[in-house]
Amino acid sequence: MKFLLNPWPWYVAGPLIAVTMLILILFGKTFGMSSNLRTLCTIGGAGKYADFFKFDWKTQKWNLTVVLGTMIGGFIAANLLSNDSTMALSEATITDLQALGFSNIGATLLPPELFSLENIFTFKSLSILIISGFLVGFGTRYAGGCTSGHAITGLSNLQLPSLVAVIGFFTGGLFMIYVLFPIIF
């Protein structure tokens, strides 16, 4: 049980991802989460309003089960297979987060300063959630996929556009954390 409760080492998780990708490639499938939003919008009738949503969504049912499995697996992992220990963070990260006003750093996956019920409905939090949700959604469609689609599927298929997208994801993440994050908080 201890093996399941702790984070898996790279030499276990990495080969599992590689085997999963090999199976998907053999069956002619590509993995990604953002494409499911298009599928859900199509199921909801968005094809009446935009040609982008006019496609046979039934061919993507398998990917919807991946999303459902991810949600169920995440719930099981967080509630049944976690050892309730704090996250191992570097002292520099803890110091930086304390300077930004965060406390109990590493005690929870989502900091209560941002995600508690009393904080989530503030103007600042709602603005951050709405703007970032729009930017992530727009960026995902503009890049032709999400981080999992490009970084896992695209790179394993040696696709140059995925390499460019992944470099953009990392560059954007670094810009966010070192430039925008201190301004926002």
N, C-alpha and C positions, 0 to 999 in steps of 0.2 A: 504494500500500500504506500510505503514511503516514496517509491519510484513515481507513482501517479500524483502524489501531492506536491512534489517539487517540480520546478521547471525542468523540462527535458533538455539534455545536452544536445549540442549541434549534431553530433554523430548519430543521434537517433532521429531527431526532427528533420534534419536535412535529407537523409535518404528516404524518409516517408513522403516528403514533398516531391522528391525526384520520381519515386515509384508512381505517385498519384499523377504527376504530369505525363509520365510515359503512358499510362493507361488512357488518359484523356487524348493524347496525340494519336494513339493507336485507334481510338474510336472516332477520330476526327472532330473532337470537341475542344473548345477553348474555355479556360476558366477566367472568371471575372465577376465581380459583384455589381458593378454599376449598370451592366446591361439588363439586370433584373428590374430596374426602375422603368426602363422602356417597356419591358414585358408587362409589368403591372399596370402601366398607363394604357397599354393597348387593351388589356383585359377590361379595364375600366371604361373603354370607349373613346379614348383620345384620338383614334384613327378618323373619327368624324371631323376633327378639327385640324389635323396636321398629317401630311403624307408620311412623315417620319415614323408614325406609329401604325402605318398600314403594312403589317407583315403577319405571317403565320406564327402566332405566339405559342402555339402548341408544340412547336419544335424546340422550344426553350423550357418546357416543363421540368426537365431534368435539372436545369440550373436553379429553378425555384426551390427544388428540394435541397439543393446545396445551401441556399439562404436559410431555409427552415432548419436544416441540420446545424448550421452555424449558430443560430439563435438558441436552439436546444442545447447544443454542446457548450456554448458559452455559459448558459444558465447552470448546467450541471458542473462545469469546471469551477465557476465562481462560488456556488453554494454547497457543493458536495465534495469536490476534489481540491479544495484549497486548504493550506495549512495555517491560515490566519496569521501568518507572520508578516512583518513589515517588509516593504520592498527594499532591496539593497541599492542604495543610492550613494553616489560619491559625496564627500564632505563639501566639495565646491558647489555641487548642485543644491544641496540642502541650504548652504549659506546664501546662494543666489535667490532661492525661493523664499527664504525667510526675509530677505531684504525687500522682496516684492509683497510681503504681508501674508504669506502662507504659513500655517502652523500645522503641527502633527504630520509633517511631510513623510510620505511613504506608508502611513497607517491605513490609508484607503486608496483604491484605484482612482476614484474621482474626488478631487479636493472639495470639501464642503464650502469653501469660500466661493466656489463657482457653481456647484451643483446641488446645494441643499435647497429645500423648497422655499425658504425665505429669501435666498439669494438668486434663484433662477428666474424669478419674475420681476427683477429690477430692470430698469430701462437699459442699463449697461449690459447685463447678461443677455437680455432678449435681443438687443442690437447685435451683440457678438454672434449669437446663435443664428440669427436670420442672415446677416451679411456673410458669415463663414459658410453657412449652408448653401447660399446662392453661389458663392465663389467655388466651393467644392463641386457642386452640381454642374456649373458652367465649365469649369476646368476639366472635369471628367469627360464631358461630351466633346469639348474642344480637342482634348488630347486623344480622343478615340478609345478611352478606357480608363479604368481606375488603377491605383497602385498595384493591387493584386493581379489584375489582368496584364498590365505591362511588365511588372517586375518578375512575376512568376511565369506566366504563359509566354509573353512576348520575348523575354530574354532566353527562356529555355528553347524557343524556336529560332533564336539568333536573328531577331527582327531589329533592324537598325532604328526604325521609328520608336520602338519600345525602349531602346537604349537612350535615345534622345529624351523621351518622356521621363524615364527614371532619373536621369541627370537633372532635368527640370524639377522633378518632385523634391529631390534632395536640395537643390539650390533654393527653391521656394521655402522649404522647411527651415533651412539655415537663416534665410532672410527673415522669416517670421520670428524665429526664436531670438535672434540677436539684434534685430532692428525694431520690428513692430511690437513684440511682446512687452519689452520694457516701456514702450510708449503707452500701450493699452493699460498696463497694470502699474 
